[in-house]
Amino acid sequence: MSEFDPLLRELDRWGEAGRSATWWWRDDDAAQPSLALDQLLHLSDAPLALAVVPAATDEALAARLAPIPQVAVLQHGYAHQNHAGTKEKKIELGPQRPAQIVIGELATGKLRLEQLFSAKALPVLVPPWNRIAPALVPVLPELGYRGLSQFAPRARAKPVRGLVQSNCHLDLIDWQSRRFIGAEAAISALVKHLALRYAGAASQPDVAGEPSGVMSHHAVHHKEAWAFLERLLAVLTAHQAAPALSAVEVFAL
């Protein structure tokens, strides 16, 4: 029995029903070229959405990514700096600071990525720690964003006019231990979201239509996470019922 059997059975179910179990791949916290980033880029030819921290990146990363057509750049907040109190969950884009300061940073970061990465930079915001103050979301289209990506099944495909939300549903890292969550837990999370989508096809189009998101964090991967991610990508890309989507497709850009 293969560890991937539960996932393969779920994908087979989609295929037998003539449905496509679409998925996409997002990697967070990119800033500079590194051996870990090189390892990530060599794992698969699947489309990769790299969430880049604007304040921490420069021309070196732009040059590294330029010749790789399957990599798109998303905006990972501004500086990935926590502004929450000691008893609050970490957040950069929260209510702790005046909204105009947060908005100004986002606009600065967006322009920086566009200047560095040109067409690779997509108008999609990935909030650090997957958190953003709800009051900021309606402002995002005014700043030029057309996509928002967090974690867990989305409530609506378009939280506000002009903005498509598509989240991730599998995080390979247990952030308490900063270690790989394990193959069983990882596969279970992905199968759970696929099953949720399958069941919601008739009654919950926003849920059913959300591609299943795989989230990695190359900078903190140990060998177990690397080995699993490589196997997972191979399984997904080999299955006819599981087409990989680029970020451009995910956010209808």
Secondary structure as GFF3:
##gff-version 3
##sequence-region A 1 253
A	DSSP	alpha_helix	5	16	.	.	.	ID=ss1
A	DSSP	beta_strand	23	30	.	.	.	ID=ss2
A	DSSP	alpha_helix	35	41	.	.	.	ID=ss3
A	DSSP	beta_strand	48	52	.	.	.	ID=ss4
A	DSSP	three_ten_helix	54	56	.	.	.	ID=ss5
A	DSSP	alpha_helix	59	65	.	.	.	ID=ss6
A	DSSP	beta_strand	71	75	.	.	.	ID=ss7
A	DSSP	alpha_helix	99	117	.	.	.	ID=ss8
A	DSSP	three_ten_helix	118	120	.	.	.	ID=ss9
A	DSSP	beta_strand	121	125	.	.	.	ID=ss10
A	DSSP	three_ten_helix	128	130	.	.	.	ID=ss11
A	DSSP	three_ten_helix	134	143	.	.	.	ID=ss12
A	DSSP	beta_strand	147	148	.	.	.	ID=ss13
A	DSSP	beta_strand	164	165	.	.	.	ID=ss14
A	DSSP	beta_strand	170	171	.	.	.	ID=ss15
A	DSSP	beta_strand	173	174	.	.	.	ID=ss16
A	DSSP	beta_strand	179	180	.	.	.	ID=ss17
A	DSSP	alpha_helix	183	199	.	.	.	ID=ss18
A	DSSP	alpha_helix	205	208	.	.	.	ID=ss19
A	DSSP	beta_strand	212	216	.	.	.	ID=ss20
A	DSSP	three_ten_helix	218	220	.	.	.	ID=ss21
A	DSSP	alpha_helix	223	238	.	.	.	ID=ss22
A	DSSP	alpha_helix	247	250	.	.	.	ID=ss23
###
